[in-house]
Amino acid sequence: MKILIVDNDKYFTAGLRALLADYFKEKEVSTEFNESINPNVRYSMAFVCEEKMAQHRSVKTAINADTVFIIRAGSEEMEADGDEDMESIQRHDCAETIINQVDAAYSPPEIQRSMGSKTVLTKREKTVLSYYSIGYSNVQIGQLLGINQKTVSAHKVNAMTKFNFKHKGDFRRWLIANVNCEE
């Protein structure tokens, strides 16, 4: 898994790198970290400081990543310009808070493989399906992700439509079977 971390605060960068390395090591996922933006590299996650994102459009187009986290110094929220792949972390957040955000954004490889490359799911649909496949309810998923349970249901229905399923039970059985087969 390739992870990009671009930040002027080298102490924060070192801490974030160690935190992410431990998190993914626990999940048995190897990581490779880069500290400079290379538009020819596909990153699973990118962490870019707010200062670099001041040129939001040009930097975002140069970063080829599934999820982009904006590293913020302050506590005020930044508008994501309607881009659902942009998340925000605070420099002063505790490790647990950052890991919870990373966990919500991360789709395990078995989910990605079972979904194939033909079907394009949004990051949020992948996240919802990963929790759904291990038995979480709409209410629980909504609480974990900070969204309404009806929004969770809408993400599941959208994914079902993309995979041509008509019944939620059939979809869940297929999802569980595909995840379990590849673990």
Beta strands, then each sheet from edge to edge (+ up, - down):
strand 1: 2-6
strand 2: 32-34
strand 3: 42-49
strand 4: 64-72
strand 5: 86-90
sheet 1: 2+ 1+ 3+ 4+ 5+
end
